[in-house]
Amino acid sequence: MEVIALVNQKGGVGKSTTAQLLGNGLRHKGKRVLFVDLDQQGNLTYGVGINSPVIGSYEVLTKRNNIDDAIVTSAQGDILPATNRLAGLDIELFSEIGKEYRLKEALEPLKNTYDVVIVDAPPTLSTVVINALTASTKVIIPTQADIYSLQGLSQLANTLQTIRQYTNPNLFLEGILITRYNDRAILTREITDMIDKTAQTLGTKVFDTKIREAIAVKEAQAMRTDLFEYAPKANVTMDCMAFIDELNL
Protein backbone atom coordinates (compact mmCIF):
# COMPACT_ATOMS: atom_id res chain seq x y z
CA MET A 1 0.00 0.00 0.00
CA GLU A 2 1.51 3.30 -1.12
CA VAL A 3 0.84 6.25 1.18
CA ILE A 4 1.35 9.50 -0.70
CA ALA A 5 1.39 12.82 1.14
CA LEU A 6 0.63 16.07 -0.67
CA VAL A 7 2.63 18.64 1.27
CA ASN A 8 3.70 22.25 0.97
CA GLN A 9 4.22 24.68 3.84
CA LYS A 10 2.74 27.43 1.71
CA GLY A 11 -1.03 27.55 1.38
CA GLY A 12 -2.99 28.15 -1.81
CA VAL A 13 -0.82 26.03 -4.08
CA GLY A 14 -3.46 23.46 -4.98
CA LYS A 15 -2.74 20.66 -2.50
CA SER A 16 -6.35 19.66 -1.90
CA THR A 17 -7.18 19.98 -5.60
CA THR A 18 -4.18 17.83 -6.53
CA ALA A 19 -5.10 15.24 -3.90
CA GLN A 20 -8.62 14.98 -5.29
CA LEU A 21 -7.46 14.80 -8.91
CA LEU A 22 -4.77 12.23 -8.14
CA GLY A 23 -7.09 10.01 -6.12
CA ASN A 24 -9.88 10.10 -8.68
CA GLY A 25 -7.48 9.49 -11.55
CA LEU A 26 -6.09 6.44 -9.78
CA ARG A 27 -9.64 5.18 -9.12
CA HIS A 28 -10.37 5.39 -12.84
CA LYS A 29 -7.26 3.29 -13.45
CA GLY A 30 -8.65 0.59 -11.16
CA LYS A 31 -6.77 1.37 -7.95
CA ARG A 32 -8.40 1.03 -4.52
CA VAL A 33 -7.99 4.52 -3.09
CA LEU A 34 -8.47 6.03 0.35
CA PHE A 35 -8.43 9.80 0.78
CA VAL A 36 -7.17 11.10 4.13
CA ASP A 37 -7.98 14.73 4.92
CA LEU A 38 -5.74 16.17 7.63
CA ASP A 39 -6.41 19.84 6.87
CA GLN A 40 -8.77 21.49 9.36
CA GLN A 41 -10.30 23.52 6.51
CA GLY A 42 -11.70 20.26 5.14
CA ASN A 43 -11.55 21.27 1.48
CA LEU A 44 -10.90 17.73 0.29
CA THR A 45 -13.72 16.40 2.48
CA TYR A 46 -16.13 18.95 1.04
CA GLY A 47 -14.84 18.45 -2.49
CA VAL A 48 -15.63 14.73 -2.55
CA GLY A 49 -19.16 15.45 -1.32
CA ILE A 50 -19.09 14.91 2.46
CA ASN A 51 -21.00 17.38 4.62
CA SER A 52 -20.36 17.90 8.35
CA PRO A 53 -18.77 14.55 9.26
CA VAL A 54 -19.42 13.50 12.85
CA ILE A 55 -16.06 11.79 13.30
CA GLY A 56 -12.91 11.91 11.25
CA SER A 57 -9.13 12.18 11.30
CA TYR A 58 -9.07 14.10 14.58
CA GLU A 59 -10.86 11.29 16.40
CA VAL A 60 -8.53 8.71 14.84
CA LEU A 61 -5.36 10.63 15.74
CA THR A 62 -6.55 11.11 19.33
CA LYS A 63 -7.63 7.46 19.49
CA ARG A 64 -11.22 8.34 20.29
CA ASN A 65 -12.41 6.20 17.37
CA ASN A 66 -11.11 3.38 15.23
CA ILE A 67 -10.30 4.32 11.63
CA ASP A 68 -12.86 1.82 10.31
CA ASP A 69 -15.58 3.74 12.14
CA ALA A 70 -14.39 7.10 10.76
CA ILE A 71 -14.03 6.26 7.05
CA VAL A 72 -17.04 7.29 4.97
CA THR A 73 -17.87 6.48 1.36
CA SER A 74 -18.70 9.19 -1.16
CA ALA A 75 -19.42 9.17 -4.88
CA GLN A 76 -15.70 9.79 -5.34
CA GLY A 77 -14.51 6.98 -3.09
CA ASP A 78 -13.62 6.36 0.55
CA ILE A 79 -12.32 9.17 2.73
CA LEU A 80 -11.16 9.71 6.29
CA PRO A 81 -12.69 13.19 6.58
CA ALA A 82 -11.47 16.29 8.39
CA THR A 83 -13.21 18.57 10.86
CA ASN A 84 -12.15 21.88 12.39
CA ARG A 85 -11.38 20.01 15.62
CA LEU A 86 -7.96 19.26 14.09
CA ALA A 87 -6.98 22.81 15.08
CA GLY A 88 -6.62 21.66 18.69
CA LEU A 89 -4.56 18.55 18.01
CA ASP A 90 -1.16 20.05 18.86
CA ILE A 91 -2.36 21.08 22.30
CA GLU A 92 -4.11 17.80 23.02
CA LEU A 93 -1.16 15.61 22.03
CA PHE A 94 1.54 17.94 23.35
CA SER A 95 2.85 15.56 26.02
CA GLU A 96 1.92 12.26 24.37
CA ILE A 97 4.75 9.82 23.66
CA GLY A 98 4.76 8.48 20.11
CA LYS A 99 2.29 11.09 18.86
CA GLU A 100 4.14 11.24 15.51
CA TYR A 101 3.10 7.67 14.70
CA ARG A 102 -0.67 7.88 15.25
CA LEU A 103 -1.61 7.94 11.55
CA LYS A 104 0.92 5.27 10.61
CA GLU A 105 -0.50 2.96 13.28
CA ALA A 106 -4.08 3.67 12.22
CA LEU A 107 -3.38 2.86 8.56
CA GLU A 108 -1.53 -0.38 9.23
CA PRO A 109 -4.66 -2.63 9.37
CA LEU A 110 -5.78 -1.25 5.98
CA LYS A 111 -2.75 -2.36 3.97
CA ASN A 112 -4.70 -5.14 2.24
CA THR A 113 -7.81 -3.02 1.74
CA TYR A 114 -6.40 -0.16 -0.34
CA ASP A 115 -3.71 0.15 -2.99
CA VAL A 116 -3.06 3.85 -2.47
CA VAL A 117 -3.73 6.30 0.36
CA ILE A 118 -3.74 9.99 -0.62
CA VAL A 119 -3.02 12.28 2.34
CA ASP A 120 -3.88 15.99 2.14
CA ALA A 121 -1.77 17.78 4.77
CA PRO A 122 -2.24 21.37 6.00
CA PRO A 123 0.23 24.16 5.08
CA THR A 124 1.83 24.25 8.53
CA LEU A 125 4.57 22.57 10.50
CA SER A 126 2.50 20.75 13.10
CA THR A 127 1.81 17.39 14.70
CA VAL A 128 -0.63 16.70 11.87
CA VAL A 129 1.99 17.26 9.17
CA ILE A 130 4.58 15.20 11.05
CA ASN A 131 2.02 12.38 11.25
CA ALA A 132 1.39 12.64 7.50
CA LEU A 133 5.08 12.45 6.63
CA THR A 134 5.84 9.72 9.15
CA ALA A 135 3.06 7.53 7.74
CA SER A 136 3.89 8.11 4.08
CA THR A 137 6.02 6.19 1.64
CA LYS A 138 6.17 9.07 -0.85
CA VAL A 139 5.80 12.85 -0.92
CA ILE A 140 4.57 15.01 -3.77
CA ILE A 141 5.00 18.77 -3.49
CA PRO A 142 2.35 20.70 -5.43
CA THR A 143 3.44 24.26 -6.14
CA GLN A 144 2.67 27.18 -8.38
CA ALA A 145 5.20 29.00 -10.51
CA ASP A 146 5.43 32.08 -8.32
CA ILE A 147 8.13 33.48 -6.04
CA TYR A 148 6.27 32.83 -2.77
CA SER A 149 5.83 29.16 -3.63
CA LEU A 150 9.55 28.98 -4.27
CA GLN A 151 10.18 30.16 -0.69
CA GLY A 152 7.83 27.44 0.59
CA LEU A 153 9.92 24.76 -1.14
CA SER A 154 13.05 25.83 0.73
CA GLN A 155 11.25 25.70 4.08
CA LEU A 156 9.89 22.24 3.34
CA ALA A 157 13.37 20.88 2.64
CA ASN A 158 14.33 21.29 6.30
CA THR A 159 11.16 19.56 7.45
CA LEU A 160 11.76 16.54 5.20
CA GLN A 161 15.33 16.23 6.43
CA THR A 162 14.14 16.18 10.04
CA ILE A 163 11.47 13.57 9.32
CA ARG A 164 14.00 11.28 7.63
CA GLN A 165 16.36 11.67 10.57
CA TYR A 166 13.88 10.94 13.35
CA THR A 167 10.66 9.21 12.26
CA ASN A 168 10.72 7.94 8.66
CA PRO A 169 14.17 7.28 7.14
CA ASN A 170 12.62 5.69 4.02
CA LEU A 171 10.45 8.66 3.06
CA PHE A 172 10.90 9.30 -0.68
CA LEU A 173 10.40 12.69 -2.28
CA GLU A 174 8.75 11.74 -5.56
CA GLY A 175 8.91 15.19 -7.08
CA ILE A 176 7.53 18.70 -7.44
CA LEU A 177 4.32 19.17 -9.40
CA ILE A 178 3.62 22.58 -10.92
CA THR A 179 -0.09 23.40 -10.81
CA ARG A 180 -2.22 26.17 -12.33
CA TYR A 181 0.41 26.51 -15.01
CA ASN A 182 0.32 29.15 -17.75
CA ASP A 183 3.13 28.67 -20.26
CA ARG A 184 2.34 31.95 -22.01
CA ALA A 185 3.59 34.03 -19.08
CA ILE A 186 7.31 34.92 -19.26
CA LEU A 187 7.56 35.14 -15.46
CA THR A 188 6.05 31.67 -15.13
CA ARG A 189 8.76 30.21 -17.36
CA GLU A 190 11.49 31.98 -15.37
CA ILE A 191 10.14 30.77 -12.03
CA THR A 192 9.82 27.26 -13.45
CA ASP A 193 13.54 27.30 -14.22
CA MET A 194 14.21 28.36 -10.61
CA ILE A 195 12.01 25.53 -9.33
CA ASP A 196 14.06 23.10 -11.44
CA LYS A 197 17.22 24.30 -9.69
CA THR A 198 15.56 24.02 -6.28
CA ALA A 199 14.51 20.44 -7.07
CA GLN A 200 18.13 19.56 -7.78
CA THR A 201 19.19 20.83 -4.35
CA LEU A 202 16.43 18.69 -2.82
CA GLY A 203 17.64 15.63 -4.69
CA THR A 204 14.41 15.30 -6.62
CA LYS A 205 12.79 16.37 -9.91
CA VAL A 206 10.09 18.58 -11.30
CA PHE A 207 7.52 16.39 -13.02
CA ASP A 208 7.51 16.78 -16.80
CA THR A 209 3.74 17.09 -16.61
CA LYS A 210 2.30 20.39 -15.47
CA ILE A 211 -1.34 20.87 -14.53
CA ARG A 212 -2.60 23.84 -16.47
CA GLU A 213 -4.93 26.55 -15.22
CA ALA A 214 -8.42 25.51 -16.35
CA ILE A 215 -12.00 26.53 -15.66
CA ALA A 216 -13.08 22.87 -15.90
CA VAL A 217 -11.36 22.14 -12.57
CA LYS A 218 -13.20 24.97 -10.83
CA GLU A 219 -16.50 23.94 -12.37
CA ALA A 220 -16.07 20.33 -11.23
CA GLN A 221 -15.18 21.51 -7.72
CA ALA A 222 -18.20 23.83 -7.60
CA MET A 223 -20.42 20.89 -8.53
CA ARG A 224 -18.50 18.63 -6.10
CA THR A 225 -17.97 16.05 -8.77
CA ASP A 226 -15.16 14.05 -10.36
CA LEU A 227 -13.28 15.96 -13.09
CA PHE A 228 -12.68 12.73 -15.00
CA GLU A 229 -16.43 12.24 -15.33
CA TYR A 230 -17.34 15.91 -15.66
CA ALA A 231 -14.85 16.77 -18.42
CA PRO A 232 -13.14 13.56 -19.58
CA LYS A 233 -11.79 15.11 -22.80
CA ALA A 234 -10.62 18.44 -21.38
CA ASN A 235 -6.94 19.31 -21.76
CA VAL A 236 -6.53 19.61 -17.99
CA THR A 237 -7.96 16.10 -17.57
CA MET A 238 -5.34 14.84 -20.00
CA ASP A 239 -2.72 16.67 -17.91
CA CYS A 240 -3.86 14.78 -14.82
CA MET A 241 -3.75 11.41 -16.53
CA ALA A 242 -0.28 12.18 -17.93
CA PHE A 243 0.88 13.04 -14.41
CA ILE A 244 -0.48 9.75 -13.05
CA ASP A 245 1.22 7.85 -15.87
CA GLU A 246 4.46 9.65 -14.98
CA LEU A 247 4.06 8.53 -11.36
CA ASN A 248 3.86 4.93 -12.58
CA LEU A 249 2.09 3.56 -9.51
C-alpha positions in Angstrom: 0.0 0.0 0.0 1.5 3.3 -1.1 0.8 6.2 1.2 1.4 9.5 -0.7 1.4 12.8 1.1 0.6 16.1 -0.7 2.6 18.6 1.3 3.7 22.2 1.0 4.2 24.7 3.8 2.7 27.4 1.7 -1.0 27.5 1.4 -3.0 28.1 -1.8 -0.8 26.0 -4.1 -3.5 23.5 -5.0 -2.7 20.7 -2.5 -6.3 19.7 -1.9 -7.2 20.0 -5.6 -4.2 17.8 -6.5 -5.1 15.2 -3.9 -8.6 15.0 -5.3 -7.5 14.8 -8.9 -4.8 12.2 -8.1 -7.1 10.0 -6.1 -9.9 10.1 -8.7 -7.5 9.5 -11.5 -6.1 6.4 -9.8 -9.6 5.2 -9.1 -10.4 5.4 -12.8 -7.3 3.3 -13.5 -8.7 0.6 -11.2 -6.8 1.4 -7.9 -8.4 1.0 -4.5 -8.0 4.5 -3.1 -8.5 6.0 0.3 -8.4 9.8 0.8 -7.2 11.1 4.1 -8.0 14.7 4.9 -5.7 16.2 7.6 -6.4 19.8 6.9 -8.8 21.5 9.4 -10.3 23.5 6.5 -11.7 20.3 5.1 -11.5 21.3 1.5 -10.9 17.7 0.3 -13.7 16.4 2.5 -16.1 19.0 1.0 -14.8 18.4 -2.5 -15.6 14.7 -2.5 -19.2 15.5 -1.3 -19.1 14.9 2.5 -21.0 17.4 4.6 -20.4 17.9 8.3 -18.8 14.5 9.3 -19.4 13.5 12.9 -16.1 11.8 13.3 -12.9 11.9 11.2 -9.1 12.2 11.3 -9.1 14.1 14.6 -10.9 11.3 16.4 -8.5 8.7 14.8 -5.4 10.6 15.7 -6.6 11.1 19.3 -7.6 7.5 19.5 -11.2 8.3 20.3 -12.4 6.2 17.4 -11.1 3.4 15.2 -10.3 4.3 11.6 -12.9 1.8 10.3 -15.6 3.7 12.1 -14.4 7.1 10.8 -14.0 6.3 7.1 -17.0 7.3 5.0 -17.9 6.5 1.4 -18.7 9.2 -1.2 -19.4 9.2 -4.9 -15.7 9.8 -5.3 -14.5 7.0 -3.1 -13.6 6.4 0.6 -12.3 9.2 2.7 -11.2 9.7 6.3 -12.7 13.2 6.6 -11.5 16.3 8.4 -13.2 18.6 10.9 -12.2 21.9 12.4 -11.4 20.0 15.6 -8.0 19.3 14.1 -7.0 22.8 15.1 -6.6 21.7 18.7 -4.6 18.6 18.0 -1.2 20.0 18.9 -2.4 21.1 22.3 -4.1 17.8 23.0 -1.2 15.6 22.0 1.5 17.9 23.3 2.8 15.6 26.0 1.9 12.3 24.4 4.8 9.8 23.7 4.8 8.5 20.1 2.3 11.1 18.9 4.1 11.2 15.5 3.1 7.7 14.7 -0.7 7.9 15.3 -1.6 7.9 11.6 0.9 5.3 10.6 -0.5 3.0 13.3 -4.1 3.7 12.2 -3.4 2.9 8.6 -1.5 -0.4 9.2 -4.7 -2.6 9.4 -5.8 -1.3 6.0 -2.7 -2.4 4.0 -4.7 -5.1 2.2 -7.8 -3.0 1.7 -6.4 -0.2 -0.3 -3.7 0.2 -3.0 -3.1 3.8 -2.5 -3.7 6.3 0.4 -3.7 10.0 -0.6 -3.0 12.3 2.3 -3.9 16.0 2.1 -1.8 17.8 4.8 -2.2 21.4 6.0 0.2 24.2 5.1 1.8 24.3 8.5 4.6 22.6 10.5 2.5 20.8 13.1 1.8 17.4 14.7 -0.6 16.7 11.9 2.0 17.3 9.2 4.6 15.2 11.0 2.0 12.4 11.2 1.4 12.6 7.5 5.1 12.5 6.6 5.8 9.7 9.2 3.1 7.5 7.7 3.9 8.1 4.1 6.0 6.2 1.6 6.2 9.1 -0.8 5.8 12.8 -0.9 4.6 15.0 -3.8 5.0 18.8 -3.5 2.3 20.7 -5.4 3.4 24.3 -6.1 2.7 27.2 -8.4 5.2 29.0 -10.5 5.4 32.1 -8.3 8.1 33.5 -6.0 6.3 32.8 -2.8 5.8 29.2 -3.6 9.6 29.0 -4.3 10.2 30.2 -0.7 7.8 27.4 0.6 9.9 24.8 -1.1 13.0 25.8 0.7 11.2 25.7 4.1 9.9 22.2 3.3 13.4 20.9 2.6 14.3 21.3 6.3 11.2 19.6 7.4 11.8 16.5 5.2 15.3 16.2 6.4 14.1 16.2 10.0 11.5 13.6 9.3 14.0 11.3 7.6 16.4 11.7 10.6 13.9 10.9 13.4 10.7 9.2 12.3 10.7 7.9 8.7 14.2 7.3 7.1 12.6 5.7 4.0 10.5 8.7 3.1 10.9 9.3 -0.7 10.4 12.7 -2.3 8.8 11.7 -5.6 8.9 15.2 -7.1 7.5 18.7 -7.4 4.3 19.2 -9.4 3.6 22.6 -10.9 -0.1 23.4 -10.8 -2.2 26.2 -12.3 0.4 26.5 -15.0 0.3 29.2 -17.7 3.1 28.7 -20.3 2.3 31.9 -22.0 3.6 34.0 -19.1 7.3 34.9 -19.3 7.6 35.1 -15.5 6.1 31.7 -15.1 8.8 30.2 -17.4 11.5 32.0 -15.4 10.1 30.8 -12.0 9.8 27.3 -13.4 13.5 27.3 -14.2 14.2 28.4 -10.6 12.0 25.5 -9.3 14.1 23.1 -11.4 17.2 24.3 -9.7 15.6 24.0 -6.3 14.5 20.4 -7.1 18.1 19.6 -7.8 19.2 20.8 -4.3 16.4 18.7 -2.8 17.6 15.6 -4.7 14.4 15.3 -6.6 12.8 16.4 -9.9 10.1 18.6 -11.3 7.5 16.4 -13.0 7.5 16.8 -16.8 3.7 17.1 -16.6 2.3 20.4 -15.5 -1.3 20.9 -14.5 -2.6 23.8 -16.5 -4.9 26.5 -15.2 -8.4 25.5 -16.3 -12.0 26.5 -15.7 -13.1 22.9 -15.9 -11.4 22.1 -12.6 -13.2 25.0 -10.8 -16.5 23.9 -12.4 -16.1 20.3 -11.2 -15.2 21.5 -7.7 -18.2 23.8 -7.6 -20.4 20.9 -8.5 -18.5 18.6 -6.1 -18.0 16.1 -8.8 -15.2 14.1 -10.4 -13.3 16.0 -13.1 -12.7 12.7 -15.0 -16.4 12.2 -15.3 -17.3 15.9 -15.7 -14.9 16.8 -18.4 -13.1 13.6 -19.6 -11.8 15.1 -22.8 -10.6 18.4 -21.4 -6.9 19.3 -21.8 -6.5 19.6 -18.0 -8.0 16.1 -17.6 -5.3 14.8 -20.0 -2.7 16.7 -17.9 -3.9 14.8 -14.8 -3.7 11.4 -16.5 -0.3 12.2 -17.9 0.9 13.0 -14.4 -0.5 9.8 -13.0 1.2 7.8 -15.9 4.5 9.6 -15.0 4.1 8.5 -11.4 3.9 4.9 -12.6 2.1 3.6 -9.5 
